[in-house]
Amino acid sequence: FSLIPFEERPGERRKAVSIGFFDGVHRGHRFVFDRLREEAQRHGAAPWAVTFDVHPLAVLAPGQQPPLLTTLDEKIAALRRCGLAGAIVLHFDRKMAGLTAEQFMRELLLQTFAVDCLLVGYDHRFGRPQQGDGFERYQEIGDSIGIVVEQCPPLPDETISSSHIRSLLEAGDVLEAGAGLGRPYALTGTVVHGFQNGRKIGFPTANLEPQSTDKIVPRRGSYATWAHIGGQRYAAMTNIGQRPTLDNGSRVTIETHLLDFDADLYGEQLKVEFVQRLRDERKFDNLNALKAQLNEDAQQVRRYL
């Protein structure tokens, strides 16, 4: 496991924790962390997130795990912004999967991490599945070993889940996905050499190779995006697809044209935030028709951003 303190001096205070994979660290998760901070203060403890290094399905059903909204590094960075004292990152393997809720609470939370208080999401389960699992069972275990177990109510008036946000991205609805996340969905990676066809028609693009193949890529099409590079942010338009008009072959690429920018970006780190879907990818009759559409896309981007 890894203990990652977010405070300079987290001290020796006991811990109040919430457990989850927390993919995306979306608004629903942050609602839980708001309550966790309140419970921690009430118990004189420090609020910590307990999470895992890989999605449990990657171990329990290899090949069936969903694509991710955040890499582990991105998740830790997002947790850092939630006002927590730190994060405990557990290595999820078959041994971890075999722990019952009681073993998890006694051996890990109490004996290893000195946890005083556990805040459980209203529909959350943890530990090897057993009959009777749930909040009341966790309370019974807590009473027997000295951990206060509290339940977090659902987010008022809406339901936000990582799986729903993934579905929105798969449908290309990056606007609603961003609303659930509380920020635009982003892909980060290295700018690599592409076909350079965009430059020939006045729309040079940065060809993004994502740093993680585990993350979800939004549905094919064109998007209004923010491009972050070298500490600067630029309005941009991003195409995900095969560029059929330019006959780029069958490989799906992620190409971003930065508005009002002209410099060599090869080898640079680029972060692309998806703000609004512009249109589906389609094949145009000729390059002039494509160029006219790209000019129209650029005008739309300026309106959105």
Secondary structure as GFF3:
##gff-version 3
##sequence-region A 1 305
A	DSSP	beta_strand	2	5	.	.	.	ID=ss1
A	DSSP	beta_strand	15	19	.	.	.	ID=ss2
A	DSSP	alpha_helix	27	43	.	.	.	ID=ss3
A	DSSP	beta_strand	46	52	.	.	.	ID=ss4
A	DSSP	alpha_helix	56	60	.	.	.	ID=ss5
A	DSSP	alpha_helix	72	80	.	.	.	ID=ss6
A	DSSP	beta_strand	86	90	.	.	.	ID=ss7
A	DSSP	alpha_helix	94	97	.	.	.	ID=ss8
A	DSSP	alpha_helix	101	103	.	.	.	ID=ss9
A	DSSP	pi_helix	104	110	.	.	.	ID=ss10
A	DSSP	beta_strand	115	121	.	.	.	ID=ss11
A	DSSP	alpha_helix	135	145	.	.	.	ID=ss12
A	DSSP	beta_strand	148	152	.	.	.	ID=ss13
A	DSSP	alpha_helix	162	170	.	.	.	ID=ss14
A	DSSP	alpha_helix	174	181	.	.	.	ID=ss15
A	DSSP	beta_strand	185	192	.	.	.	ID=ss16
A	DSSP	alpha_helix	197	200	.	.	.	ID=ss17
A	DSSP	beta_strand	206	210	.	.	.	ID=ss18
A	DSSP	beta_strand	221	229	.	.	.	ID=ss19
A	DSSP	beta_strand	232	241	.	.	.	ID=ss20
A	DSSP	three_ten_helix	244	246	.	.	.	ID=ss21
A	DSSP	beta_strand	253	258	.	.	.	ID=ss22
A	DSSP	beta_strand	269	279	.	.	.	ID=ss23
A	DSSP	alpha_helix	287	304	.	.	.	ID=ss24
###
